[in-house]
Protein backbone atom coordinates (compact mmCIF):
# COMPACT_ATOMS: atom_id res chain seq x y z
CA UNK A 1 0.00 0.00 0.00
CA UNK A 2 1.21 3.52 -0.76
CA UNK A 3 0.84 6.04 2.07
CA UNK A 4 1.37 9.79 2.28
CA UNK A 5 2.04 10.95 5.82
CA UNK A 6 1.53 14.70 5.99
CA UNK A 7 3.69 16.27 8.70
CA UNK A 8 7.32 15.85 9.76
CA UNK A 9 6.85 15.99 13.55
CA UNK A 10 7.11 13.14 16.01
CA UNK A 11 3.67 11.71 15.16
CA UNK A 12 4.38 11.78 11.44
CA UNK A 13 7.78 10.18 11.89
CA UNK A 14 6.39 7.49 14.20
CA UNK A 15 3.55 6.58 11.85
CA UNK A 16 5.81 6.67 8.78
CA UNK A 17 8.38 4.45 10.48
CA UNK A 18 5.75 1.90 11.51
CA UNK A 19 4.19 1.79 8.06
CA UNK A 20 7.60 1.27 6.49
CA UNK A 21 8.39 -1.55 8.92
CA UNK A 22 5.19 -3.25 7.80
CA UNK A 23 6.31 -3.17 4.18
CA UNK A 24 4.28 -0.19 2.96
CA UNK A 25 5.61 2.44 0.58
CA UNK A 26 5.71 5.77 2.40
CA UNK A 27 6.22 9.40 1.42
CA UNK A 28 6.28 12.12 4.06
CA UNK A 29 4.76 15.40 2.97
CA UNK A 30 6.11 18.82 3.92
CA UNK A 31 5.69 22.35 2.57
CA UNK A 32 9.29 22.73 1.38
CA UNK A 33 11.41 19.56 1.37
CA UNK A 34 14.70 21.40 0.91
CA UNK A 35 13.97 23.74 3.82
CA UNK A 36 12.91 20.81 6.00
CA UNK A 37 16.15 18.94 5.31
CA UNK A 38 18.22 22.08 5.83
CA UNK A 39 17.13 22.50 9.45
CA UNK A 40 19.83 21.37 11.87
CA UNK A 41 18.37 22.56 15.18
CA UNK A 42 15.99 20.55 17.38
CA UNK A 43 12.34 21.49 17.12
CA UNK A 44 10.41 23.39 19.78
CA UNK A 45 9.95 20.19 21.79
CA UNK A 46 13.63 19.27 21.70
CA UNK A 47 13.25 16.55 19.07
CA UNK A 48 16.15 16.12 16.63
CA UNK A 49 15.79 17.69 13.20
CA UNK A 50 13.90 15.77 10.54
CA UNK A 51 17.08 15.32 8.49
CA UNK A 52 18.49 13.07 11.21
CA UNK A 53 15.40 10.86 11.14
CA UNK A 54 15.43 10.83 7.34
CA UNK A 55 19.02 9.59 7.31
CA UNK A 56 17.91 6.66 9.46
CA UNK A 57 14.94 5.92 7.15
CA UNK A 58 16.30 6.33 3.62
CA UNK A 59 13.46 4.31 2.13
CA UNK A 60 10.95 7.04 3.11
CA UNK A 61 10.64 9.79 0.50
CA UNK A 62 10.29 13.44 1.49
CA UNK A 63 8.04 15.34 -0.93
CA UNK A 64 5.77 18.34 -1.09
CA UNK A 65 2.29 17.86 0.31
CA UNK A 66 0.86 17.75 -3.22
CA UNK A 67 3.38 15.28 -4.60
CA UNK A 68 3.04 12.96 -1.61
CA UNK A 69 -0.76 13.00 -1.84
CA UNK A 70 -0.82 12.58 -5.61
CA UNK A 71 1.08 9.29 -5.61
CA UNK A 72 -0.51 7.57 -2.61
CA UNK A 73 -3.55 5.45 -1.93
CA UNK A 74 -4.03 6.61 1.69
CA UNK A 75 -3.31 10.00 3.24
CA UNK A 76 -2.50 10.32 6.96
CA UNK A 77 -2.84 13.79 8.48
CA UNK A 78 -0.43 14.27 11.37
CA UNK A 79 -0.08 18.05 11.10
CA UNK A 80 -0.88 20.57 13.83
CA UNK A 81 -4.66 20.74 13.95
CA UNK A 82 -5.03 24.47 13.39
CA UNK A 83 -2.95 24.15 10.20
CA UNK A 84 -4.45 20.90 8.94
CA UNK A 85 -6.97 22.41 6.54
CA UNK A 86 -4.33 24.65 4.97
CA UNK A 87 -2.02 21.67 4.56
CA UNK A 88 -4.72 19.53 3.01
CA UNK A 89 -5.64 22.32 0.60
CA UNK A 90 -1.94 22.46 -0.32
CA UNK A 91 -2.08 18.71 -0.93
CA UNK A 92 -4.93 19.38 -3.37
CA UNK A 93 -8.57 18.34 -3.39
CA UNK A 94 -8.05 16.35 -6.59
CA UNK A 95 -5.27 14.37 -4.89
CA UNK A 96 -7.57 13.50 -1.97
CA UNK A 97 -10.71 12.66 -3.95
CA UNK A 98 -11.84 9.09 -3.48
CA UNK A 99 -9.02 8.34 -1.05
CA UNK A 100 -9.00 7.36 2.59
CA UNK A 101 -7.81 10.28 4.71
CA UNK A 102 -6.84 9.22 8.23
CA UNK A 103 -6.99 12.22 10.54
CA UNK A 104 -4.83 11.90 13.66
CA UNK A 105 -4.57 15.64 14.38
CA UNK A 106 -6.11 17.59 17.25
CA UNK A 107 -7.30 21.21 16.98
CA UNK A 108 -5.16 22.50 19.85
CA UNK A 109 -5.26 26.27 20.24
CA UNK A 110 -2.24 27.72 22.08
CA UNK A 111 -3.26 31.37 21.60
CA UNK A 112 -4.18 31.72 25.29
CA UNK A 113 -1.17 29.84 26.60
CA UNK A 114 -0.93 26.49 28.34
CA UNK A 115 -2.70 24.21 28.58
CA UNK A 116 -4.16 24.71 25.11
CA UNK A 117 -7.88 24.84 24.40
CA UNK A 118 -9.68 23.29 21.43
CA UNK A 119 -10.93 25.08 18.33
CA UNK A 120 -13.42 23.83 17.21
CA UNK A 121 -14.99 22.06 20.16
CA UNK A 122 -18.29 20.47 21.21
CA UNK A 123 -20.52 21.50 18.27
CA UNK A 124 -17.95 20.76 15.57
CA UNK A 125 -14.64 18.96 15.16
CA UNK A 126 -11.55 19.04 13.02
CA UNK A 127 -12.54 15.70 11.53
CA UNK A 128 -15.87 17.16 10.40
CA UNK A 129 -14.23 20.28 8.99
CA UNK A 130 -11.88 18.16 6.93
CA UNK A 131 -14.77 16.05 5.62
CA UNK A 132 -16.79 19.16 4.71
CA UNK A 133 -13.81 20.77 2.99
CA UNK A 134 -13.07 17.60 1.00
CA UNK A 135 -16.42 15.89 0.42
CA UNK A 136 -14.96 13.43 -2.07
CA UNK A 137 -12.45 12.11 0.47
CA UNK A 138 -13.24 9.37 2.98
CA UNK A 139 -12.19 10.87 6.32
CA UNK A 140 -11.68 8.66 9.37
CA UNK A 141 -10.66 10.08 12.75
CA UNK A 142 -8.54 7.81 14.92
CA UNK A 143 -5.45 7.54 17.18
CA UNK A 144 -5.73 11.16 18.39
CA UNK A 145 -6.28 10.23 22.04
CA UNK A 146 -2.78 8.94 22.86
CA UNK A 147 0.95 9.37 22.69
CA UNK A 148 2.55 8.57 19.32
CA UNK A 149 4.51 5.61 20.71
CA UNK A 150 1.29 3.96 21.87
CA UNK A 151 -0.35 4.51 18.48
CA UNK A 152 2.01 2.02 16.87
CA UNK A 153 2.74 -0.15 19.93
CA UNK A 154 -0.37 -0.49 22.10
CA UNK A 155 1.30 -3.14 24.24
CA UNK A 156 3.31 -0.33 25.89
CA UNK A 157 0.22 0.13 28.08
CA UNK A 158 -0.61 -3.01 30.08
CA UNK A 159 -4.12 -4.36 30.09
CA UNK A 160 -7.11 -3.55 27.92
CA UNK A 161 -7.34 -0.05 26.47
CA UNK A 162 -9.23 1.51 23.65
CA UNK A 163 -8.81 3.23 20.30
CA UNK A 164 -11.71 4.90 18.51
CA UNK A 165 -12.68 5.36 14.86
CA UNK A 166 -15.16 7.89 13.50
CA UNK A 167 -16.23 8.33 9.89
CA UNK A 168 -19.08 8.34 7.42
CA UNK A 169 -17.78 5.59 5.11
CA UNK A 170 -18.10 2.05 6.45
CA UNK A 171 -15.50 0.67 4.05
CA UNK A 172 -13.00 3.34 5.04
CA UNK A 173 -13.48 2.54 8.72
CA UNK A 174 -13.01 -1.15 7.99
CA UNK A 175 -9.72 -0.37 6.24
CA UNK A 176 -8.57 1.72 9.23
CA UNK A 177 -9.56 -1.09 11.61
CA UNK A 178 -7.38 -3.49 9.60
CA UNK A 179 -4.50 -1.02 9.73
CA UNK A 180 -4.87 -0.62 13.49
CA UNK A 181 -4.86 -4.39 13.88
CA UNK A 182 -1.57 -4.50 11.95
CA UNK A 183 -0.20 -1.99 14.48
CA UNK A 184 -1.06 -4.48 17.24
CA UNK A 185 -4.48 -3.26 18.36
CA UNK A 186 -6.81 -6.14 19.28
CA UNK A 187 -10.00 -5.81 17.25
CA UNK A 188 -12.02 -5.97 20.46
CA UNK A 189 -10.34 -2.77 21.62
CA UNK A 190 -11.18 -0.83 18.44
CA UNK A 191 -14.50 0.94 18.93
CA UNK A 192 -16.44 2.39 16.00
CA UNK A 193 -18.09 5.48 17.50
CA UNK A 194 -20.22 6.18 14.42
CA UNK A 195 -20.22 8.88 11.78
CA UNK A 196 -17.72 11.72 11.54
CA UNK A 197 -19.66 13.88 14.00
CA UNK A 198 -18.54 11.50 16.74
CA UNK A 199 -15.00 12.84 16.26
CA UNK A 200 -16.16 15.65 18.56
CA UNK A 201 -16.08 13.30 21.52
CA UNK A 202 -12.69 11.82 20.62
CA UNK A 203 -11.18 15.28 20.22
CA UNK A 204 -12.66 16.46 23.51
CA UNK A 205 -10.66 13.79 25.34
CA UNK A 206 -7.57 15.90 24.74
CA UNK A 207 -8.05 18.32 27.65
CA UNK A 208 -8.12 15.46 30.17
CA UNK A 209 -5.24 13.76 28.32
CA UNK A 210 -3.12 16.89 28.71
CA UNK A 211 -3.98 17.21 32.38
CA UNK A 212 -3.12 13.57 33.00
CA UNK A 213 0.19 14.19 31.28
CA UNK A 214 0.82 17.13 33.58
CA UNK A 215 -0.17 15.17 36.69
CA UNK A 216 1.68 11.95 35.87
CA UNK A 217 4.79 13.44 34.30
CA UNK A 218 4.75 11.16 31.26
CA UNK A 219 2.59 10.44 28.25
CA UNK A 220 2.67 6.65 28.35
CA UNK A 221 -1.01 6.17 29.03
CA UNK A 222 -4.17 5.67 27.06
CA UNK A 223 -7.86 5.83 27.73
CA UNK A 224 -9.89 2.78 28.63
CA UNK A 225 -13.62 2.94 28.14
CA UNK A 226 -14.01 3.00 31.94
CA UNK A 227 -11.06 5.17 32.89
CA UNK A 228 -7.36 5.46 32.23
CA UNK A 229 -4.30 3.28 32.53
CA UNK A 230 -0.72 4.45 32.74
CA UNK A 231 2.73 2.93 33.02
CA UNK A 232 6.10 4.31 33.98
C-alpha positions as CSV (number, residue, x, y, z in Angstrom):
1,X,0.0,0.0,0.0
2,X,1.2,3.5,-0.8
3,X,0.8,6.0,2.1
4,X,1.4,9.8,2.3
5,X,2.0,11.0,5.8
6,X,1.5,14.7,6.0
7,X,3.7,16.3,8.7
8,X,7.3,15.8,9.8
9,X,6.8,16.0,13.5
10,X,7.1,13.1,16.0
11,X,3.7,11.7,15.2
12,X,4.4,11.8,11.4
13,X,7.8,10.2,11.9
14,X,6.4,7.5,14.2
15,X,3.5,6.6,11.8
16,X,5.8,6.7,8.8
17,X,8.4,4.4,10.5
18,X,5.8,1.9,11.5
19,X,4.2,1.8,8.1
20,X,7.6,1.3,6.5
21,X,8.4,-1.5,8.9
22,X,5.2,-3.3,7.8
23,X,6.3,-3.2,4.2
24,X,4.3,-0.2,3.0
25,X,5.6,2.4,0.6
26,X,5.7,5.8,2.4
27,X,6.2,9.4,1.4
28,X,6.3,12.1,4.1
29,X,4.8,15.4,3.0
30,X,6.1,18.8,3.9
31,X,5.7,22.4,2.6
32,X,9.3,22.7,1.4
33,X,11.4,19.6,1.4
34,X,14.7,21.4,0.9
35,X,14.0,23.7,3.8
36,X,12.9,20.8,6.0
37,X,16.1,18.9,5.3
38,X,18.2,22.1,5.8
39,X,17.1,22.5,9.5
40,X,19.8,21.4,11.9
41,X,18.4,22.6,15.2
42,X,16.0,20.5,17.4
43,X,12.3,21.5,17.1
44,X,10.4,23.4,19.8
45,X,10.0,20.2,21.8
46,X,13.6,19.3,21.7
47,X,13.2,16.6,19.1
48,X,16.1,16.1,16.6
49,X,15.8,17.7,13.2
50,X,13.9,15.8,10.5
51,X,17.1,15.3,8.5
52,X,18.5,13.1,11.2
53,X,15.4,10.9,11.1
54,X,15.4,10.8,7.3
55,X,19.0,9.6,7.3
56,X,17.9,6.7,9.5
57,X,14.9,5.9,7.2
58,X,16.3,6.3,3.6
59,X,13.5,4.3,2.1
60,X,11.0,7.0,3.1
61,X,10.6,9.8,0.5
62,X,10.3,13.4,1.5
63,X,8.0,15.3,-0.9
64,X,5.8,18.3,-1.1
65,X,2.3,17.9,0.3
66,X,0.9,17.8,-3.2
67,X,3.4,15.3,-4.6
68,X,3.0,13.0,-1.6
69,X,-0.8,13.0,-1.8
70,X,-0.8,12.6,-5.6
71,X,1.1,9.3,-5.6
72,X,-0.5,7.6,-2.6
73,X,-3.6,5.4,-1.9
74,X,-4.0,6.6,1.7
75,X,-3.3,10.0,3.2
76,X,-2.5,10.3,7.0
77,X,-2.8,13.8,8.5
78,X,-0.4,14.3,11.4
79,X,-0.1,18.0,11.1
80,X,-0.9,20.6,13.8
81,X,-4.7,20.7,13.9
82,X,-5.0,24.5,13.4
83,X,-3.0,24.2,10.2
84,X,-4.4,20.9,8.9
85,X,-7.0,22.4,6.5
86,X,-4.3,24.6,5.0
87,X,-2.0,21.7,4.6
88,X,-4.7,19.5,3.0
89,X,-5.6,22.3,0.6
90,X,-1.9,22.5,-0.3
91,X,-2.1,18.7,-0.9
92,X,-4.9,19.4,-3.4
93,X,-8.6,18.3,-3.4
94,X,-8.1,16.3,-6.6
95,X,-5.3,14.4,-4.9
96,X,-7.6,13.5,-2.0
97,X,-10.7,12.7,-4.0
98,X,-11.8,9.1,-3.5
99,X,-9.0,8.3,-1.0
100,X,-9.0,7.4,2.6
101,X,-7.8,10.3,4.7
102,X,-6.8,9.2,8.2
103,X,-7.0,12.2,10.5
104,X,-4.8,11.9,13.7
105,X,-4.6,15.6,14.4
106,X,-6.1,17.6,17.3
107,X,-7.3,21.2,17.0
108,X,-5.2,22.5,19.8
109,X,-5.3,26.3,20.2
110,X,-2.2,27.7,22.1
111,X,-3.3,31.4,21.6
112,X,-4.2,31.7,25.3
113,X,-1.2,29.8,26.6
114,X,-0.9,26.5,28.3
115,X,-2.7,24.2,28.6
116,X,-4.2,24.7,25.1
117,X,-7.9,24.8,24.4
118,X,-9.7,23.3,21.4
119,X,-10.9,25.1,18.3
120,X,-13.4,23.8,17.2
121,X,-15.0,22.1,20.2
122,X,-18.3,20.5,21.2
123,X,-20.5,21.5,18.3
124,X,-17.9,20.8,15.6
125,X,-14.6,19.0,15.2
126,X,-11.5,19.0,13.0
127,X,-12.5,15.7,11.5
128,X,-15.9,17.2,10.4
129,X,-14.2,20.3,9.0
130,X,-11.9,18.2,6.9
131,X,-14.8,16.1,5.6
132,X,-16.8,19.2,4.7
133,X,-13.8,20.8,3.0
134,X,-13.1,17.6,1.0
135,X,-16.4,15.9,0.4
136,X,-15.0,13.4,-2.1
137,X,-12.4,12.1,0.5
138,X,-13.2,9.4,3.0
139,X,-12.2,10.9,6.3
140,X,-11.7,8.7,9.4
141,X,-10.7,10.1,12.7
142,X,-8.5,7.8,14.9
143,X,-5.5,7.5,17.2
144,X,-5.7,11.2,18.4
145,X,-6.3,10.2,22.0
146,X,-2.8,8.9,22.9
147,X,1.0,9.4,22.7
148,X,2.5,8.6,19.3
149,X,4.5,5.6,20.7
150,X,1.3,4.0,21.9
151,X,-0.4,4.5,18.5
152,X,2.0,2.0,16.9
153,X,2.7,-0.1,19.9
154,X,-0.4,-0.5,22.1
155,X,1.3,-3.1,24.2
156,X,3.3,-0.3,25.9
157,X,0.2,0.1,28.1
158,X,-0.6,-3.0,30.1
159,X,-4.1,-4.4,30.1
160,X,-7.1,-3.5,27.9
161,X,-7.3,-0.1,26.5
162,X,-9.2,1.5,23.6
163,X,-8.8,3.2,20.3
164,X,-11.7,4.9,18.5
165,X,-12.7,5.4,14.9
166,X,-15.2,7.9,13.5
167,X,-16.2,8.3,9.9
168,X,-19.1,8.3,7.4
169,X,-17.8,5.6,5.1
170,X,-18.1,2.0,6.5
171,X,-15.5,0.7,4.1
172,X,-13.0,3.3,5.0
173,X,-13.5,2.5,8.7
174,X,-13.0,-1.2,8.0
175,X,-9.7,-0.4,6.2
176,X,-8.6,1.7,9.2
177,X,-9.6,-1.1,11.6
178,X,-7.4,-3.5,9.6
179,X,-4.5,-1.0,9.7
180,X,-4.9,-0.6,13.5
181,X,-4.9,-4.4,13.9
182,X,-1.6,-4.5,11.9
183,X,-0.2,-2.0,14.5
184,X,-1.1,-4.5,17.2
185,X,-4.5,-3.3,18.4
186,X,-6.8,-6.1,19.3
187,X,-10.0,-5.8,17.3
188,X,-12.0,-6.0,20.5
189,X,-10.3,-2.8,21.6
190,X,-11.2,-0.8,18.4
191,X,-14.5,0.9,18.9
192,X,-16.4,2.4,16.0
193,X,-18.1,5.5,17.5
194,X,-20.2,6.2,14.4
195,X,-20.2,8.9,11.8
196,X,-17.7,11.7,11.5
197,X,-19.7,13.9,14.0
198,X,-18.5,11.5,16.7
199,X,-15.0,12.8,16.3
200,X,-16.2,15.7,18.6
201,X,-16.1,13.3,21.5
202,X,-12.7,11.8,20.6
203,X,-11.2,15.3,20.2
204,X,-12.7,16.5,23.5
205,X,-10.7,13.8,25.3
206,X,-7.6,15.9,24.7
207,X,-8.0,18.3,27.7
208,X,-8.1,15.5,30.2
209,X,-5.2,13.8,28.3
210,X,-3.1,16.9,28.7
211,X,-4.0,17.2,32.4
212,X,-3.1,13.6,33.0
213,X,0.2,14.2,31.3
214,X,0.8,17.1,33.6
215,X,-0.2,15.2,36.7
216,X,1.7,11.9,35.9
217,X,4.8,13.4,34.3
218,X,4.8,11.2,31.3
219,X,2.6,10.4,28.2
220,X,2.7,6.6,28.4
221,X,-1.0,6.2,29.0
222,X,-4.2,5.7,27.1
223,X,-7.9,5.8,27.7
224,X,-9.9,2.8,28.6
225,X,-13.6,2.9,28.1
226,X,-14.0,3.0,31.9
227,X,-11.1,5.2,32.9
228,X,-7.4,5.5,32.2
229,X,-4.3,3.3,32.5
230,X,-0.7,4.4,32.7
231,X,2.7,2.9,33.0
232,X,6.1,4.3,34.0
